[in-house]
Amino acid sequence: MSLPQPVPPSWKDLGKSSNDLLGKDYHFSGTSLEVKTATPSNVTFKVDGTRDSKSSFVSGNLEGKYSDKRHGLTLTQAWTTSNIIRSQIELENQIAHGLKLETTTILNPEKHGKSVLLGAAYKQPGLHSRAVLDVFKGPTFTADAVLGRDGFLVGAEASYNVTEGRVDRYCAALGFSAPEYAVTFHGLSNFGTFAASYYHRVSPDVEAGAKAVYDTKATSPGVVLEVGTKAYLDSAAFVKAKINNAGILALGYTQALRPGVKASFGLALDTQRLNEPSPSGPAHKVGAQFVFEA
């Protein structure tokens, strides 16, 4: 008798463990601040801002979210310093178990831009599928699905332009996921780009991963390779490090200073230009992030 199958990850989350290991907690492009607060009435607020170290440009975002878990309803409203207004309505597990419906609108008054996305997601043991209709872009219909059984995963995504009557984009992926490790292979951009990634929890305190990407249309031939690791120093701090085949070494350190207060610091070094006394352009980068949550 086969064991009950878990719900597989969504298409965008295939290879998420490796992507998070290599992409998150490296704050070396500037200084950012994030403040999160929650009210007893299920309303949360988030304010975040970032100062880019290269251009000194400051960008920010204000977001409010209301959640009614009893009725599966979530309302989100966000406003950025670029004067972009985003509204989202989500309804989950009300019409059918495992079904989630959402509507997202994006307005840019200065540039007279607008976007409306109608989405649906359905997940059951062994299946996770999504569909999104971009009303004003095409319209374009995008659908994806991931099937999983005994740790093996297979997924695909396709985007169809309704007005032009053609498939704009298609992708596929294969993977295997276990409690201690995961391996994923992607064929992206109409099979013009191929990626392979792996993630391994070596021990409760050490994680490792790598990702290789080959772009058939890239101007410089070869495979882009990136390797990284994460080590927990204690229950409140961890360090991360990664390096790619271009010689860029990135380091990250995150420390929980107290409950609800976290500080992260990042450093990126171009190891091929360490001996240059005055390198042209930004050879090395440093940054920080501070998070307050209540």
matplotlib code that plots the C-alpha trace (Angstrom):
import matplotlib.pyplot as plt

x = [0.0, 1.4, 2.0, -0.1, 1.5, 2.2, 1.3, 4.2, 5.7, 4.3, 6.2, 7.9, 9.1, 10.9, 14.5, 13.5, 15.9, 18.9, 17.7, 17.1, 20.5, 22.3, 20.1, 18.8, 20.6, 23.3, 22.7, 25.6, 23.8, 22.9, 21.3, 17.8, 15.3, 12.1, 9.5, 6.6, 3.8, 0.6, -2.7, -5.1, -7.7, -5.6, -4.2, -0.5, 1.6, 5.0, 7.3, 10.6, 13.1, 16.4, 19.2, 21.2, 24.9, 25.7, 23.1, 22.2, 18.6, 16.1, 13.1, 10.4, 7.1, 4.2, 1.9, -1.2, -2.8, -6.0, -6.5, -9.8, -8.6, -12.1, -13.4, -10.2, -10.1, -6.9, -6.9, -3.5, -2.9, 0.6, 2.0, 5.6, 7.7, 7.5, 3.8, 2.7, -0.4, -1.0, -4.2, -4.8, -7.8, -7.4, -10.0, -8.9, -10.6, -14.1, -15.5, -13.5, -10.9, -7.5, -8.7, -7.4, -8.7, -7.0, -7.3, -4.4, -4.5, -1.5, -1.8, 0.9, -0.9, 2.2, 2.8, -0.9, -0.1, -2.5, -2.5, -5.1, -4.2, -6.9, -5.4, -6.4, -4.4, -5.4, -3.4, -4.1, -1.8, 0.5, -0.7, -0.1, -1.4, -1.9, -3.4, -3.1, -4.8, -3.1, -6.1, -4.3, -1.1, -2.3, -4.5, -2.0, -3.0, -0.3, -0.7, 1.6, 1.4, 3.6, 3.1, 4.8, 5.1, 7.5, 9.8, 9.9, 8.7, 7.8, 6.5, 5.8, 4.7, 3.2, 2.1, -0.4, -1.1, -4.8, -4.8, -2.0, -3.0, 0.4, 2.4, 4.9, 6.8, 7.2, 9.3, 9.7, 11.4, 12.3, 13.4, 13.7, 13.1, 14.0, 14.1, 17.9, 18.5, 16.9, 17.9, 16.2, 16.7, 15.0, 14.6, 13.6, 12.9, 11.6, 14.4, 17.0, 18.3, 19.1, 19.7, 20.6, 20.6, 21.1, 20.6, 21.9, 21.4, 24.7, 23.8, 21.4, 23.8, 25.3, 23.7, 25.3, 24.1, 25.1, 23.5, 24.7, 23.1, 23.7, 22.2, 22.4, 22.0, 24.6, 27.3, 30.0, 30.0, 30.2, 28.3, 27.7, 28.4, 27.7, 28.4, 27.3, 27.0, 25.2, 26.3, 24.4, 26.7, 23.9, 20.2, 20.4, 23.1, 24.3, 26.8, 26.6, 29.2, 29.0, 31.3, 30.8, 33.1, 33.6, 35.4, 32.8, 32.8, 29.8, 29.6, 26.6, 26.1, 22.7, 22.2, 19.0, 19.7, 16.6, 13.0, 11.7, 15.0, 17.4, 20.5, 22.2, 25.5, 26.8, 30.1, 30.9, 34.5, 35.8, 38.7, 40.2, 40.7, 42.0, 45.5, 44.3, 45.1, 42.4, 40.0, 37.8, 34.2, 32.7, 34.9, 33.7, 30.3, 29.1, 25.6, 23.3, 19.7, 17.8, 14.4, 12.1, 9.0, 6.3]
y = [0.0, 3.4, 6.1, 9.3, 11.8, 15.4, 18.5, 19.2, 22.7, 25.2, 25.7, 28.9, 27.0, 24.2, 24.5, 27.0, 25.6, 26.1, 29.5, 30.7, 29.4, 31.3, 34.3, 35.4, 37.1, 38.7, 42.4, 44.1, 46.4, 49.1, 49.7, 48.7, 49.0, 47.0, 47.4, 45.0, 45.4, 43.4, 44.4, 42.2, 42.6, 40.6, 43.7, 43.8, 46.7, 46.6, 49.5, 49.0, 51.2, 50.7, 53.1, 51.9, 52.2, 52.9, 55.5, 56.7, 56.3, 55.6, 53.4, 52.4, 50.5, 50.7, 47.7, 46.8, 43.4, 42.1, 38.4, 36.6, 33.0, 31.8, 32.8, 32.4, 36.0, 38.2, 41.8, 43.5, 47.2, 48.5, 51.8, 52.4, 55.6, 55.1, 55.9, 52.3, 51.2, 47.4, 45.8, 42.1, 40.1, 36.4, 33.8, 30.3, 27.0, 28.5, 27.3, 24.0, 22.6, 23.3, 26.1, 29.6, 32.5, 35.9, 39.3, 41.7, 45.2, 47.5, 51.2, 53.7, 57.1, 59.0, 56.8, 55.9, 52.2, 49.6, 45.8, 43.3, 39.8, 37.1, 34.0, 30.6, 27.9, 24.3, 21.9, 18.4, 15.5, 14.9, 18.0, 21.7, 23.8, 27.5, 29.7, 33.5, 35.7, 39.1, 41.1, 44.0, 42.4, 40.4, 39.2, 36.5, 33.2, 31.5, 28.0, 25.7, 22.4, 20.2, 16.5, 14.7, 11.1, 9.5, 12.5, 12.7, 16.0, 16.9, 20.3, 22.5, 26.1, 27.7, 31.2, 31.8, 35.1, 35.2, 38.1, 36.7, 33.1, 31.7, 30.3, 32.9, 30.9, 27.3, 25.7, 22.3, 20.9, 17.6, 17.1, 14.9, 16.1, 14.4, 15.7, 16.2, 17.1, 18.2, 18.2, 20.1, 20.5, 23.3, 24.0, 27.6, 30.4, 28.0, 25.6, 28.3, 28.3, 25.2, 25.1, 22.5, 23.0, 20.9, 21.5, 19.4, 19.8, 18.3, 18.5, 20.4, 23.4, 23.2, 23.6, 23.5, 24.0, 24.8, 26.0, 25.8, 27.8, 27.4, 30.1, 29.1, 32.8, 34.3, 36.4, 34.6, 30.9, 28.5, 27.6, 30.0, 28.1, 29.2, 27.3, 28.3, 27.3, 28.3, 27.6, 28.3, 29.7, 29.3, 29.7, 33.4, 33.8, 32.3, 33.0, 32.4, 32.4, 31.8, 32.2, 31.9, 31.1, 34.8, 35.1, 37.1, 36.0, 37.0, 36.8, 37.3, 37.5, 37.6, 38.1, 38.2, 41.0, 40.4, 39.1, 41.0, 42.7, 41.3, 42.8, 41.5, 42.5, 41.6, 41.9, 41.1, 40.9, 40.6, 38.2, 38.8, 42.5, 42.3, 43.4, 46.5, 49.6, 51.7, 49.4, 51.0, 50.7, 49.2, 46.1, 45.4, 46.1, 46.3, 46.7, 46.0, 45.4, 46.0, 44.4, 45.3, 43.2, 43.6]
z = [0.0, -1.0, 1.6, 1.5, -0.9, 0.3, -1.6, -3.9, -4.1, -6.7, -10.0, -8.7, -5.6, -7.4, -6.3, -3.6, -1.0, -3.2, -4.4, -0.8, 0.2, -2.6, -2.9, 0.5, 3.4, 1.3, 1.9, 0.1, -2.4, 0.1, 3.5, 4.2, 7.1, 7.6, 10.2, 10.8, 13.2, 14.0, 15.6, 17.6, 14.8, 12.3, 10.6, 9.8, 8.6, 6.9, 6.0, 4.3, 2.6, 0.8, 0.0, -3.0, -2.4, -6.0, -6.9, -3.4, -4.5, -1.7, -2.4, 0.0, 0.3, 2.7, 3.0, 5.0, 5.2, 6.7, 7.2, 8.1, 8.5, 9.4, 6.1, 4.1, 3.1, 2.8, 1.7, 0.9, -0.1, -0.9, -2.0, -3.1, -3.4, -7.2, -6.8, -7.7, -5.9, -5.6, -4.3, -3.8, -2.7, -1.9, -1.0, 0.0, 0.8, 0.5, -2.8, -2.7, -0.4, -1.8, -4.2, -3.9, -5.9, -6.1, -7.9, -8.1, -9.5, -10.1, -10.9, -11.9, -12.1, -13.3, -16.3, -16.8, -16.3, -15.1, -14.7, -13.6, -12.8, -12.1, -10.6, -9.3, -7.5, -6.7, -4.6, -3.4, -2.4, -5.4, -7.3, -7.3, -10.2, -10.9, -13.6, -14.1, -16.6, -17.3, -18.6, -20.1, -21.4, -24.4, -22.6, -21.6, -19.9, -17.9, -16.4, -14.6, -12.7, -10.6, -10.0, -7.1, -6.0, -3.5, -3.6, -7.5, -9.0, -12.6, -13.5, -16.6, -17.3, -20.5, -21.4, -24.2, -25.8, -26.5, -29.0, -31.1, -30.7, -29.9, -27.0, -25.8, -23.3, -22.1, -19.5, -17.8, -14.7, -13.0, -9.5, -6.4, -2.9, 0.4, 4.0, 3.8, 0.2, -3.1, -6.7, -9.5, -13.3, -15.2, -18.9, -19.1, -21.7, -24.4, -23.5, -24.3, -20.7, -18.7, -14.9, -12.4, -8.6, -5.5, -1.8, 1.1, 4.8, 5.9, 9.6, 11.8, 11.8, 8.2, 4.8, 1.4, -2.2, -5.7, -9.0, -12.6, -15.4, -19.2, -21.5, -25.2, -26.2, -23.8, -25.4, -23.4, -23.7, -20.7, -17.6, -14.7, -11.5, -8.0, -4.7, -1.2, 2.4, 5.6, 9.1, 12.3, 15.1, 17.7, 17.9, 17.2, 14.6, 11.3, 8.6, 4.8, 2.1, -1.7, -4.7, -8.4, -11.3, -12.0, -8.7, -6.8, -3.1, -1.0, 2.7, 5.0, 8.7, 10.5, 14.2, 16.2, 18.7, 20.7, 20.1, 17.1, 16.2, 13.6, 12.0, 8.8, 7.2, 3.7, 1.9, -1.8, -3.0, -6.5, -5.8, -9.2, -8.4, -4.8, -5.8, -7.8, -5.7, -7.5, -9.4, -12.0, -11.0, -7.8, -7.3, -3.8, -2.1, 1.5, 3.0, 5.9, 6.8, 10.0, 10.8, 13.6, 14.2, 16.8]

ax = plt.figure().add_subplot(projection="3d")
ax.plot(x, y, z, "-o")
ax.set_aspect("equal")
plt.show()
